[in-house]
Structures are given as C-alpha cells and as structure tokens.
Amino acid sequence: MRTGADLVNWGPQAKYRNRALYICTHFPRSTLRFHFVVFSVSLTNFTSPGGYIETPQQARSWYNTDVDCTYTVTVYMGYGVEIQVMNVSLAEGDVVRFEDLAGREPSVLANESILLKGLVVRSWSNQISIHFRSRQPQSSSLLLRYQAFVLSCNFPDRPAYGDVSVTSLHAGGEAYFYCFNGYQLQGPSTLTCRNATTPYWSGKVPRCLVACGGMVKNVTLGRIVSPGFPGNYSNNLTCHWVLEAPEGQRLHVHFEKVALAEDDDRFLIKNGNHIDSPILYDSYEVEYLPNEGIVSSARHLFVEFTTDGFGTNTGVAIRYEAFAAGHCYEPFVKYGNFTTTDSTYAVGTVVEFTCDPGYTLEQGSVIIECMDPSNPQWNETEPACRAVCSGEITDSAGVVLSPNWPEAYDKGQDCIWGIHVEEDKRIMLDIQVLHMGKNDMLTFYDGDDLTAKILGQYSGSRPRFKLYTSMADVTIQFQSDPTFIFDKMFLFAEVPRNDTCPELPEISNGWKTTSHPDLVHGTVVTYQCYPGFEVVGTEMLMCQWDLTWSGDLPSCERVLSCPDPGTVEHSRRVMSGPRLIVGSTVQYICNKGYSLSGNSLLSCYHRDSTGPKWSEKLPKCIPDSYEPCRNPGTPPYTIQSSEKHVYQAGETVRFSCMSGYELQGEPVLRCVPGHPSKWSLPPPLCKGSLCVLQLASADFSMEGASVAVSIFIPVAVIIIIIMSIYFYFSR
C-alpha cells in the first residue's frame, strides 16, 4: 500500500495522483477518504471553506482498471454539507450514490437516476459520502462543488385554524403558536429548537380546537364558532357562551355563517347573561341573516347552540365587538378589508371597503359614515364581498375563484373569465385547488375567445398543476351540472417568451425587486411587504441552472403582533404573554415615590389596514408631590450646611460642630416624603470634649498668675515709695 507521500513519483499515473491530491486539499477542516481498487489515500486537516471533488480519469494504458471510489466529507458538528453537481457525464452501468452518515445505517439522499447539472444535495448531519463506481472510467466524469452550511430545524407546521411565527430555525430559536379567533390552543404555545448537532423541535405542534361554550369577560373583539367549524358539528351538543363587555359598553354581533340541519338544531342569541334573557335572534324564526347584525341593550349577550341526534351541517360563525357610548360599532366585511378615518369610530368617522383578490363588492355601500350623536349608527349597511361568475382581468397577476368560493357553487353555472396581459408576455396559470362534480367542466382556451385552441379541459378532482399559454390572452370557461361541489382557485402570472426563468408575479400587499431585467440564470428576485404585513416564506428567489426558481412564491400576511411599546422610566411592566400578539396586554407599574400619568394598561388591537397597534399612548411615571419639612433648628454649638426655611421631600441637611465640640448623632437628616413629611431623625447635639476642658483650665491658671504679677509690682513700688517718705520725715 502506497502512502500519499509516495504518490508524487509512483508509476505512470503519478500525474493523475497529484491532481487528485490537489483536489482533496480543498476540503475544510475535514477528513476525506477515498478508495480505489488499486490503492487507498487518507488526507486530514484541510482549512479551505469549500472545494471541489472530481472523479479520476483513467488512462487507457492503465489496463482499463475499474474505478470504485468513496469520498467522505466531515465538517464541524452543527454544520451540514451542501453538494452541487457542476458537471456530469456517466456511462451505462455507472453508479453514483450520495448518503448521509448520521444514523446507524447510511441514508440515501440521491443517486445516478436523478443526477443532473445544477442539482443540489444537502446532508442532514455533518457527514456525507459520495460513492462512485464505473467500469468505463475513461468515458465517465463527475465534478462536484461542496460547502458547509449551518444545520437548522425544519419550519414547523402551521396548526389548522392558527398560525406560527419563528424567531430562528437554529438551536435556541423559538416557534410561537396561536389560534385564530374562535379557536383555542391545545398543546404547548412555544416550541424550542434544540441540539445544535442534530436540531429538532422540543415537542409536537399544538392544535387549534373549538370550545363548546364558555365565559368571555371584558371582550373587545372576538369570534364564536360551533365545534368542528368549518367542518360539520357533532350530534347532541348543548353549548352556552356568555359575552361580557367592559363597564358602560355594549356588544354588536356580525353573522358570518349560520348553516343548521333541517330538524331540531337551533342557534339563539339573547339580550342578557342568562338562559331566560329576551331573545334577539332565533334560527327557528329568521329565514335570512340580518346584514346589519344585532346589538345588545347592555353589556351582556347569551349565546346558545343546541343539536339533536340526527343530521349535521357546517354550523355557525359569528363575530362580536364591544363599543362605547357615543361611538359606532366596528364595521366588518367578510373576505375584505376597510380603511377608517378614526379607529375609535366616533360620530363623523368615514369607512371605505375593499375586497380580497378574486372577490367583488356587492350590496351595501363602499363608503359609510357614523352619524347621529344622540344614537350613533352607520348611515348604510356594510357591503359584501363575493366571488362572482365571469369577469375580465387585465392585471399582471391575480386570482380567479369559483362562484361563492369557498362555499359550494350553484347548479347550472356557465361562467367565462378573460385574462389579458401585455402583448410580449404569456401567462402561467397555477391551478391550486380543483374539486368538481364529474359532470362539471372547466376549460382553458389559449386565446381571447372560445374558438381558440384548448389548453386543457378538466372535470372531477386533480392535484395542483400549471398551464402555460402561447400568447397574451387566455379564456376560462366553467359549466356546472346540478350536482357535486366545485372549489377552485387560479393564481396566474406573466411569463416571458425567452429562454429564461418564468416571470414571477407580484404578490398581494407587497412588491418585488429584480437584480437583472432579463431573468437569466443567477437572477435574484426579492419580495417585500407593505406596512402592516410581513413576508411568509422565502424573501429571495434565485433563477437556477434548470431555469426554475429556487423556492415557492412567498406571500404577505397581515402582521398579527404589535411592536414593543418600550419601557417607562421609574417603572416596571407586566406582559400577558411572551409575544405581543393581537389581544395581548402590557401593564406599567410605577416605582415607589412615583405616580402614573396616563393609562397603565395597553392592549394590542387590529382595526384598520395599517396593522396591529396599541390602544393607548405610553404612560409616564412622575414624582409624587409631598408637603415640605420645616427647618429642624440648630442646637447649641452646631452648624447647618444650608440654612433654609423649608426643605422639599427627599432633600437632606448636614450638621457639623463648632471648634472644640464633638457631634453626637447622625450628621445627615433626610426629609422623608409623607403627609406630612418628617425628618428621618432628630438633629444631632454638639458637646465639648474632656481634653479641651483641661487645656482651658491650665490656660486660665497661667493667665491669672500673669494678672497678679502685673498688679503686685506697681503696688509694691508705691508702698516702698510711701515708706521711704515716712522714714525720711520721721528723723
């Protein structure tokens, strides 16, 4: 067995060996092993961030030896290996196999049957192997490029009737789950991506289910649906809900759907909080749903849903909202949206409605106004958005829906849609849902009328598929028989007529930018969303070698969380949950010595097209106002640092003593806030020390002696003079 060092000068194939050795050195911090029938080489400690693998080219003079190679790439734990096929030419009988080596047994990722130029293969772990075997190595070749990438958890599934947002797909990232209005989360609300080596989520995806009844207090906006909705409800149900608005507010109910079996199933809404309250709506008595909804006279509504033991149907879905005195209730349009001049809907507010793609405004008024200060109400009924039969579409991208989508279409329909784009473009039709009766017919014509060539004709059900036109017009015809259900949706986009990737459509509530005007290989299209929406899916799509896009079209979905409102100085905040989704609250509590100015509780709500926002402005914490402290006075021999008549709460005063005195007590007093404010301690005292008294006594004795001497000498002199005079005259 020869070693790597021997390869330089070994035999007639030394040139080939050196080339293989050079390629091997490109593997980063990895171990590369490859075996041949004749020899084996192992190389380690390579540091390049990426590299190439090229299978050996056998020379004819080497006895046409079979080639059997295994290349193994190992990178750091927590990273995977991405292999891209740069060039491939295989002879009959050649074998190529990509395997992940993480488990007890290798897992096949790809083989020669799907090997095309541009193919990308990614490992699940930090180790991948490529096995190459050929009996005709002189006519076979394979060039691969590899690089390391960070492993991550898969994007978690969205629960039915709910959604998920993810902070990161790498280890430590979290996925937050929530349910749409009317549904409750069953299972963990948060999952964590664990184990950087082989990432996985910490639990199973939760489910969103409907509760049969319940008490809902301090409601602002919500939804009630029957158990199983939008599927059929069960038999023998008795569900009671009690809705309670905040004090001083009333409740309004919009009807989204009421579909009950034609027997003893019943749906009631009562004006109060108990079962014997007066009835506002009774499915027994009302044939058509009131477009304007119903309004409570006080703060409570009692909702009752009962079913018998025979027959079921879709059930009910209602939307409720609380509104204050002097305001109109929040309007609503199913399958649409609106803009408003005032998010509180006070008198004078103007609201304008629009429909989602594929729907058309019908009934009602496009613009309504809140009027009548004595009894505020909308001057017109809200409109309805419906998917209609037939239409002409000239937008570069759009949606076509079956009549009444997502409900069943009517029998005997004959609908024609015409789609027209710019002359130098063609159209891609993405048929996402196709479910029809066997006698119903959907036909696509490659032109602007029914005489054009038929692109396709379909009935029954089919999985998702795509059609491409040869010109800038397409006609769609749908004809229904009196039986079965037809649910379909088309998403179409312009596609250029050249040898490039197909044109990508614009997306609703967003826009796109393109790195190159001609969608050639390597072009990157970046999608962004309007304010109030966020990208769901891949933001950037790249035109690949096979002229397909690197991922699916993203969408812009409405942001369902508010931005962080921030902190308030001199306070702490209490959040209702880890995420600031619609319906969550943030409460601010001021520190001791400060009082709140503004509303302490902020609620995240969503009422207009600008996206979720906070119900109130950020409050402030301002210092409390207290009575001042009077000057504590100055005891004997003491000195105050500042002489003031009064001191404000929180201020301090410092005491010191005159020379020769010592302070007894605290030198600093603080004015403690209160009603009234008080000094923290009595003022300190100053007393003379013993050594000072002794020194004063000694000084006094010396001073007395000096005085006595100064008096005695003159007196003695006078006495001597007088005695001298006396003795002189007495002779």
C-alpha positions in Angstrom: 0.0 0.0 0.0 1.4 3.4 -1.0 1.0 6.5 1.1 0.2 10.0 0.0 3.8 10.9 0.0 4.7 8.1 -2.4 2.1 9.3 -5.0 4.3 12.0 -6.4 6.7 9.7 -8.2 4.8 6.4 -8.2 4.3 4.7 -11.6 2.8 6.1 -14.8 -0.2 7.5 -13.1 1.7 9.9 -10.9 0.3 12.9 -12.8 -3.3 11.8 -12.1 -2.4 11.1 -8.5 -1.1 14.6 -7.9 -4.3 16.1 -9.4 -6.4 14.0 -7.1 -4.3 15.0 -4.2 -4.7 18.7 -5.1 -8.5 18.5 -5.2 -8.6 16.8 -1.9 -6.8 19.6 -0.2 -9.8 21.9 -0.7 -11.9 20.2 2.0 -12.3 22.5 5.1 -11.2 21.2 8.4 -12.5 17.8 7.2 -11.5 14.2 6.8 -11.6 12.9 3.2 -11.3 9.2 2.5 -11.4 7.7 -1.0 -10.6 4.2 -2.0 -9.7 2.7 -5.4 -9.4 -0.8 -6.4 -5.6 -0.5 -6.5 -4.8 1.9 -3.6 -6.3 4.0 -0.8 -5.4 7.5 0.4 -6.5 9.4 3.6 -5.9 13.2 4.0 -6.7 15.4 7.0 -6.6 18.9 8.5 -7.6 20.9 5.4 -8.7 24.5 6.1 -10.4 25.9 2.9 -14.0 26.9 3.4 -15.2 25.0 0.3 -13.8 22.9 -2.5 -14.4 20.5 -5.4 -14.5 16.8 -5.9 -13.6 15.4 -9.3 -13.7 11.7 -10.1 -10.5 10.2 -11.6 -9.9 9.9 -15.4 -8.4 6.5 -16.1 -5.7 6.4 -18.8 -6.1 3.6 -21.4 -2.5 2.4 -20.7 -3.5 1.5 -17.1 -5.2 -1.7 -18.1 -8.7 -0.2 -18.0 -8.9 -0.9 -14.3 -12.4 -0.4 -12.8 -12.8 2.6 -10.5 -14.6 2.3 -7.2 -14.3 5.5 -5.1 -15.9 6.6 -1.8 -15.5 10.3 -0.9 -16.4 11.2 2.7 -16.7 14.9 3.8 -16.9 15.6 7.6 -17.4 19.2 8.9 -17.8 20.6 12.3 -20.8 19.4 14.5 -23.8 21.6 13.9 -23.0 22.1 10.2 -24.1 20.2 7.2 -22.6 19.6 3.8 -24.1 21.0 0.6 -23.1 19.3 -2.7 -23.8 20.9 -6.1 -23.4 19.0 -9.4 -21.2 21.2 -11.6 -20.7 18.7 -14.4 -21.8 15.1 -15.0 -21.2 12.6 -17.8 -21.9 9.0 -16.9 -21.6 5.8 -18.9 -24.1 3.0 -18.9 -23.8 1.0 -15.7 -22.1 3.7 -13.7 -23.2 4.0 -10.1 -23.3 7.3 -8.0 -24.8 7.4 -4.6 -25.0 10.3 -2.0 -25.5 9.1 1.6 -25.9 10.8 4.9 -23.9 9.1 7.6 -25.6 10.3 10.8 -27.6 7.2 11.6 -26.7 3.6 12.4 -27.3 2.9 8.7 -26.5 5.4 5.8 -29.5 7.2 4.4 -29.6 7.6 0.6 -30.0 11.3 -0.4 -29.7 10.9 -4.2 -28.4 8.5 -6.9 -27.4 8.5 -10.5 -31.0 8.3 -11.7 -31.7 12.0 -10.8 -28.1 13.3 -11.3 -28.3 16.5 -13.4 -26.2 19.5 -13.8 -27.2 22.1 -11.2 -28.7 19.5 -8.7 -28.1 20.5 -5.1 -27.9 17.8 -2.4 -27.8 18.7 1.3 -26.9 16.4 4.2 -29.0 16.1 7.4 -25.8 15.8 9.6 -22.2 16.9 9.5 -21.1 14.0 7.4 -21.9 13.0 3.8 -20.4 10.4 1.5 -20.3 10.1 -2.3 -19.8 6.7 -3.8 -18.7 6.4 -7.5 -18.2 3.2 -9.4 -17.5 2.8 -13.1 -16.3 0.1 -15.4 -15.6 2.7 -18.1 -13.8 5.4 -16.2 -12.2 6.8 -19.4 -15.6 7.9 -20.6 -17.2 9.0 -17.3 -16.7 12.1 -15.3 -18.3 13.9 -12.3 -17.4 17.3 -10.9 -18.9 18.4 -7.6 -18.7 21.5 -5.5 -19.3 21.4 -1.8 -19.6 23.9 1.1 -20.6 23.7 4.7 -23.9 25.3 6.0 -25.4 25.7 9.4 -28.0 23.0 10.3 -31.4 24.1 11.5 -34.8 22.8 12.5 -37.4 22.5 9.8 -40.0 25.2 9.7 -42.8 23.9 12.0 -46.2 23.1 10.5 -48.9 25.7 10.9 -51.8 24.4 13.0 -55.2 24.3 11.2 -57.1 27.5 12.1 -54.0 29.0 13.6 -50.5 30.2 12.7 -46.9 30.2 13.9 -44.1 32.7 13.9 -40.4 31.7 14.4 -37.6 33.7 15.9 -34.9 31.4 14.4 -34.6 27.9 13.0 -31.3 27.3 14.6 -30.6 25.9 18.1 -32.2 28.1 20.7 -34.8 29.6 18.3 -38.4 29.5 19.3 -41.7 28.9 17.5 -44.8 30.7 18.9 -48.2 29.3 18.0 -51.6 31.0 18.3 -55.1 30.3 17.1 -57.5 32.4 15.0 -60.5 34.0 16.7 -62.9 31.4 17.9 -60.3 28.6 18.4 -58.3 27.6 21.5 -54.8 26.3 21.6 -54.4 22.6 22.7 -50.8 21.8 23.4 -47.6 24.0 24.0 -47.8 27.5 22.8 -44.0 27.6 22.4 -41.5 25.1 20.9 -37.7 25.5 21.1 -35.2 24.3 18.5 -32.8 22.0 20.4 -29.5 20.3 19.9 -27.2 22.2 17.6 -25.7 18.9 16.4 -28.9 17.5 15.0 -31.6 20.2 15.5 -35.1 19.2 16.4 -38.2 20.9 18.0 -38.9 20.3 21.6 -42.4 18.9 21.1 -45.3 18.3 18.8 -47.1 21.1 17.0 -50.2 22.1 19.0 -53.8 22.1 17.6 -56.5 24.7 17.5 -59.8 23.5 18.6 -63.3 24.9 19.3 -64.6 25.0 22.8 -68.3 24.2 23.3 -69.3 27.3 25.4 -67.5 29.5 28.0 -67.5 32.8 29.7 -65.7 35.7 27.9 -65.1 38.8 30.1 -64.0 42.3 29.2 -64.4 41.5 25.5 -63.2 43.9 22.9 -63.2 41.9 19.7 -63.7 38.1 19.1 -65.3 35.3 17.3 -67.5 32.3 18.2 -67.7 29.2 16.0 -69.5 25.9 16.5 -67.4 22.8 17.4 -65.9 21.4 14.3 -66.2 24.5 12.2 -65.7 24.9 9.3 -66.4 21.2 9.2 -69.7 19.7 10.4 -70.7 19.8 14.1 -71.5 16.7 16.2 -74.9 15.5 17.3 -76.4 16.1 20.8 -74.5 19.2 21.6 -75.5 21.9 24.1 -73.1 24.9 24.1 -73.6 28.1 26.1 -71.4 31.2 25.8 -71.7 34.4 27.9 -70.2 37.6 26.5 -69.4 40.5 28.8 -68.3 43.9 27.6 -66.4 46.4 29.7 -68.5 48.5 32.0 -70.5 51.1 30.2 -70.1 49.4 26.7 -72.4 47.4 24.6 -72.0 44.5 22.2 -72.6 44.1 18.4 -72.7 40.8 16.6 -71.9 40.2 12.9 -73.2 37.0 11.3 -70.6 35.2 9.2 -72.5 32.0 8.7 -75.4 30.0 10.1 -76.0 26.6 8.5 -78.0 24.1 10.5 -79.6 20.8 9.7 -83.3 21.0 9.0 -84.6 19.4 12.2 -84.2 20.4 15.8 -80.8 22.1 15.6 -81.0 25.7 16.9 -79.0 28.8 17.4 -80.1 31.7 19.7 -78.6 35.0 20.9 -80.2 36.5 24.0 -80.1 40.0 25.4 -78.6 39.3 28.8 -76.4 37.0 30.7 -78.6 34.0 31.4 -80.7 31.5 29.6 -84.0 33.2 30.3 -82.9 36.6 28.8 -85.0 38.0 26.0 -84.2 36.6 22.5 -82.6 38.9 20.0 -82.0 36.2 17.3 -83.6 32.7 16.8 -82.6 30.5 13.9 -86.1 28.9 14.2 -87.8 32.3 13.4 -85.4 34.0 11.0 -85.1 32.8 7.4 -82.3 35.3 6.3 -79.4 36.6 8.3 -79.6 40.3 9.2 -76.8 42.1 7.3 -76.6 44.8 9.9 -76.2 42.2 12.7 -77.7 42.7 16.2 -76.9 45.0 19.2 -77.2 44.4 22.9 -79.0 46.9 25.1 -76.5 46.4 27.9 -73.1 44.8 28.4 -74.1 41.1 28.1 -75.1 38.6 25.5 -76.1 34.9 26.0 -75.3 32.6 23.0 -76.9 29.1 22.8 -76.2 26.4 20.3 -78.0 23.0 20.5 -78.1 20.0 18.2 -80.2 16.8 18.2 -79.3 13.3 17.4 -80.0 13.4 13.6 -78.2 15.2 10.9 -75.4 17.8 10.9 -74.2 20.8 9.0 -71.4 23.4 8.9 -72.8 25.2 12.0 -72.3 28.8 13.0 -69.7 31.5 13.0 -70.3 35.0 14.5 -68.0 37.9 15.1 -68.6 40.2 18.2 -67.1 43.6 19.2 -67.7 45.9 22.1 -68.2 49.6 21.5 -68.5 52.6 23.9 -71.4 55.1 24.2 -71.1 57.9 21.6 -69.4 55.6 19.1 -70.5 53.3 16.3 -69.5 49.6 16.4 -66.5 48.4 14.4 -67.7 47.5 10.8 -66.8 44.2 9.2 -66.7 42.7 5.7 -66.0 39.0 5.1 -63.3 38.4 2.5 -62.4 42.0 2.5 -60.9 44.9 4.5 -61.5 48.6 5.1 -59.8 51.9 6.0 -61.1 54.4 8.5 -60.6 58.0 9.4 -61.0 57.2 13.2 -60.0 53.9 14.8 -62.5 54.6 17.7 -65.4 55.1 15.3 -66.8 58.2 16.8 -69.5 60.2 15.2 -68.3 61.6 11.8 -66.0 58.6 11.1 -65.8 57.6 7.4 -65.1 54.0 6.4 -64.2 52.7 2.9 -64.3 49.0 2.0 -62.2 46.9 -0.4 -62.3 43.1 -1.3 -59.6 40.5 -1.2 -58.2 39.3 -4.6 -60.8 37.3 -6.5 -63.8 38.9 -4.8 -66.1 41.7 -5.9 -68.1 44.2 -3.7 -71.8 43.6 -3.8 -74.8 45.1 -1.9 -74.3 47.8 0.7 -72.2 50.8 0.2 -68.4 51.1 -0.5 -68.3 54.1 1.9 -70.3 54.5 5.1 -70.3 57.2 7.8 -71.1 57.1 11.6 -73.9 59.6 12.2 -76.5 60.8 14.8 -74.7 61.9 18.1 -77.8 61.0 20.1 -77.8 57.4 18.9 -74.6 56.8 16.8 -75.1 54.4 13.9 -73.8 53.8 10.4 -75.8 55.5 7.6 -75.5 52.5 5.4 -75.2 48.7 5.7 -71.7 47.2 5.2 -71.2 45.7 1.7 -70.5 42.0 1.0 -67.5 40.6 -0.9 -68.4 37.6 -3.2 -66.6 35.5 -5.8 -68.7 36.1 -8.9 -69.3 34.2 -12.1 -67.3 35.7 -15.1 -65.1 38.8 -15.4 -62.4 40.5 -17.4 -58.9 40.7 -15.8 -56.0 42.9 -17.1 -53.7 42.9 -14.1 -50.3 41.2 -14.4 -51.2 38.9 -11.6 -54.5 38.0 -9.9 -56.9 35.3 -8.6 -59.9 33.7 -10.1 -62.3 31.9 -7.8 -65.3 29.7 -8.4 -68.7 31.4 -7.7 -69.4 31.7 -3.9 -65.9 30.5 -3.0 -65.2 29.0 -0.5 -68.8 27.8 -0.4 -70.3 25.4 -2.9 -71.1 26.9 -6.4 -74.7 26.8 -7.6 -76.0 24.4 -10.2 -76.4 25.3 -13.8 -73.5 27.8 -13.8 -71.9 29.0 -17.1 -69.0 31.3 -16.3 -66.4 32.9 -18.6 -63.3 34.8 -17.4 -60.9 36.6 -19.8 -57.4 37.3 -18.8 -55.3 39.7 -20.9 -51.6 40.8 -20.3 -49.1 42.8 -22.4 -48.5 41.5 -25.9 -44.9 40.4 -25.4 -45.9 38.2 -22.5 -47.5 34.9 -21.9 -49.5 33.6 -19.0 -48.9 30.9 -16.4 -51.9 29.5 -14.7 -51.3 27.9 -11.3 -54.4 25.8 -10.6 -54.0 25.3 -6.8 -57.4 23.6 -6.0 -59.6 21.7 -8.4 -62.5 19.8 -7.0 -65.6 19.5 -9.2 -68.5 17.2 -9.9 -67.9 14.5 -12.5 -70.4 16.2 -14.9 -68.9 19.7 -14.4 -66.4 21.0 -16.9 -63.5 23.5 -16.7 -61.9 24.5 -20.0 -58.9 26.7 -20.7 -58.6 28.3 -24.2 -55.2 29.6 -25.5 -56.7 32.9 -26.8 -59.3 35.6 -26.2 -62.4 33.7 -27.1 -64.0 30.2 -27.1 -62.8 29.4 -30.6 -59.1 29.4 -29.6 -57.0 26.2 -29.1 -57.9 24.3 -25.9 -55.0 24.2 -23.4 -56.8 21.8 -21.1 -60.2 20.5 -20.2 -60.9 19.0 -16.7 -63.7 17.6 -14.5 -63.7 15.9 -11.1 -60.7 16.4 -8.8 -57.0 16.9 -9.6 -53.9 17.8 -7.6 -52.2 21.2 -8.1 -50.8 21.7 -11.6 -49.7 24.5 -14.0 -50.6 25.6 -17.6 -48.7 28.0 -19.9 -50.2 29.9 -22.8 -48.5 30.7 -26.1 -49.9 34.2 -26.2 -51.0 37.1 -24.1 -54.7 36.1 -23.6 -56.4 33.1 -22.0 -60.2 32.4 -21.7 -61.5 30.2 -18.8 -65.0 28.6 -19.1 -66.7 26.8 -16.3 -70.0 24.9 -16.7 -71.7 23.2 -13.8 -74.3 20.4 -13.6 -76.8 20.4 -10.8 -74.7 18.0 -8.7 -71.4 17.9 -6.6 -69.1 20.7 -5.4 -66.6 22.7 -7.3 -63.8 24.5 -5.4 -61.1 26.0 -7.5 -58.5 28.8 -7.3 -56.2 30.1 -10.0 -53.1 32.1 -9.4 -51.7 33.4 -12.8 -48.7 35.5 -13.7 -47.0 36.8 -16.8 -44.2 34.7 -18.2 -41.7 36.0 -20.8 -41.2 34.3 -24.2 -37.5 33.8 -24.0 -35.2 31.1 -22.6 -35.1 32.3 -19.0 -36.8 31.6 -15.8 -40.6 32.3 -15.9 -41.7 35.7 -14.7 -42.7 35.8 -11.1 -46.0 37.6 -10.2 -46.4 40.5 -7.9 -47.8 39.5 -4.5 -50.8 41.0 -2.7 -49.9 43.6 -0.2 -46.3 43.7 -1.3 -43.8 44.3 -4.2 -40.8 42.7 -5.8 -37.4 43.9 -7.0 -35.2 42.1 -9.6 -31.4 42.0 -9.8 -31.5 41.6 -13.6 -34.1 42.8 -16.1 -33.8 39.5 -18.1 -34.5 36.6 -15.8 -31.3 34.8 -16.7 -29.6 32.1 -14.6 -28.4 33.7 -11.3 -31.1 36.5 -11.2 -32.4 37.1 -7.7 -35.9 38.4 -7.1 -36.6 39.9 -3.7 -40.1 40.3 -2.2 -41.1 42.9 0.4 -44.4 43.7 2.1 -46.3 46.9 2.7 -46.6 48.3 6.2 -48.8 46.1 8.4 -47.8 42.9 6.5 -44.8 40.5 6.8 -43.3 38.1 4.3 -44.2 34.4 4.9 -41.9 32.1 3.0 -38.6 32.8 1.2 -37.9 36.5 0.6 -35.3 35.9 -2.1 -35.8 33.5 -5.1 -32.9 32.7 -7.5 -33.1 31.5 -11.1 -31.4 28.1 -11.1 -29.4 26.1 -13.7 -32.5 24.3 -14.9 -34.4 27.7 -15.3 -36.6 27.1 -12.3 -36.9 29.2 -9.2 -35.2 28.1 -6.0 -38.4 28.1 -4.0 -42.1 28.7 -3.8 -43.7 32.1 -4.2 -43.9 33.9 -0.7 -46.9 35.8 0.5 -47.6 38.9 2.5 -49.7 38.1 5.5 -51.1 40.7 7.9 -48.9 41.3 10.9 -50.7 39.9 14.0 -48.5 41.4 16.6 -47.8 44.9 17.9 -44.3 46.4 18.1 -42.7 46.5 21.5 -44.1 49.6 23.2 -40.9 50.2 25.2 -40.2 50.8 28.8 -41.3 53.7 31.1 -38.7 55.3 33.3 -39.1 54.7 37.0 -41.5 51.7 36.4 -41.7 48.0 35.7 -44.0 46.3 33.2 -46.1 43.1 33.3 -46.8 41.4 30.0 -49.7 39.0 29.4 -47.6 36.6 27.3 -44.2 36.2 25.7 -45.4 37.6 22.4 -47.2 40.9 21.7 -50.0 39.4 19.5 -53.4 40.9 19.0 -55.3 40.7 22.2 -52.2 40.8 24.5 -51.7 43.5 27.1 -48.8 45.3 28.8 -49.3 46.9 32.2 -47.0 49.5 33.6 -46.5 49.9 37.4 -44.6 52.9 38.8 -41.9 52.6 41.4 -42.4 53.8 44.9 -42.4 57.6 45.1 -43.9 58.0 41.5 -47.4 58.3 40.3 -48.8 57.1 36.9 -49.8 59.7 34.3 -51.9 58.1 31.6 -53.3 54.6 31.2 -51.5 51.8 32.9 -52.9 49.1 30.6 -52.1 48.9 26.9 -54.0 46.4 24.7 -52.8 45.3 21.2 -55.7 45.5 18.7 -56.2 45.4 15.0 -58.9 47.6 13.5 -57.6 49.0 10.2 -55.3 48.3 7.3 -52.2 49.8 9.0 -51.8 46.7 11.1 -52.0 46.0 14.9 -51.4 48.9 17.2 -51.6 49.8 20.9 -54.8 51.1 22.4 -53.1 53.9 24.4 -50.0 56.0 24.3 -47.2 55.1 26.6 -47.8 56.5 30.2 -45.3 58.4 32.3 -44.2 58.0 35.9 -43.9 61.4 37.6 -42.5 62.0 41.1 -45.1 62.2 43.9 -45.9 65.7 45.4 -45.4 65.9 49.2 -45.5 68.6 51.9 -42.1 70.1 52.7 -40.2 69.7 56.0 -39.7 72.7 58.2 -36.1 73.7 59.3 -35.2 71.2 62.1 -33.5 74.0 64.1 -29.8 74.5 65.1 -28.9 73.1 68.6 -26.1 74.9 70.6 -22.7 74.8 69.1 -24.0 73.2 65.8 -23.7 74.5 62.2 -26.2 73.6 59.4 -24.8 73.0 55.9 -27.6 75.2 54.3 -30.0 77.4 56.2 -33.4 77.3 54.6 -36.9 77.8 56.0 -38.3 74.6 54.4 -36.9 71.5 52.7 -38.6 69.6 50.0 -39.4 65.8 50.3 -36.2 63.9 49.7 -33.8 66.7 50.5 -31.1 66.4 53.1 -29.4 68.7 55.6 -25.9 68.1 57.1 -24.8 69.2 60.6 -21.3 69.9 62.0 -19.9 71.3 65.3 -18.0 74.4 66.3 -14.3 74.1 67.1 -13.8 72.2 70.3 -17.0 70.2 70.2 -17.9 66.7 69.1 -21.1 65.6 67.2 -23.4 63.2 68.9 -26.0 61.7 66.5 -26.4 61.3 62.7 -24.7 64.2 60.7 -27.2 63.9 57.9 -31.0 64.2 58.2 -33.4 63.4 55.3 -36.9 64.8 54.7 -39.0 61.6 54.4 -41.9 62.0 52.0 -45.3 61.8 53.6 -48.4 63.7 54.6 -46.9 65.5 56.4 -43.3 64.9 55.5 -41.0 64.2 58.5 -37.2 64.3 59.3 -35.6 60.9 59.4 -34.0 61.6 62.8 -33.8 64.4 65.5 -31.0 66.9 65.0 -27.6 65.9 66.5 -26.0 67.6 69.5 -22.5 69.1 70.0 -20.7 68.6 73.3 -17.2 69.7 74.5 -14.6 67.1 74.9 -12.5 66.4 78.3 -9.1 67.3 76.8 -10.4 70.6 75.7 -11.7 71.5 79.3 -8.4 70.5 80.9 -6.5 72.7 78.4 -8.8 75.6 79.1 -8.2 75.3 82.9 -4.4 75.4 82.5 -4.6 78.4 80.3 -6.8 80.1 82.9 -4.3 79.5 85.7 -1.4 80.9 83.7 -3.5 83.9 82.8 -4.4 84.6 86.5 -0.8 84.5 87.6 0.2 87.0 85.0 -2.6 89.3 86.1 -1.5 89.0 89.8 2.2 89.8 89.0 1.2 92.8 86.8 -0.8 94.2 89.8 1.6 93.3 92.6 4.7 95.0 91.2 3.2 98.5 90.9 1.5 98.2 94.3 4.9 97.1 95.9 6.7 100.1 94.3 4.1 102.5 95.6 4.4 101.1 99.1 8.2 101.3 99.1 8.0 105.0 98.0 5.5 105.9 100.7 7.6 104.1 103.4 10.7 105.9 102.2 9.0 109.3 102.6 7.7 108.3 106.0 11.1 107.3 107.3 12.7 110.5 105.8 10.5 112.9 107.7 10.5 110.9 110.9 14.2 111.6 111.6 
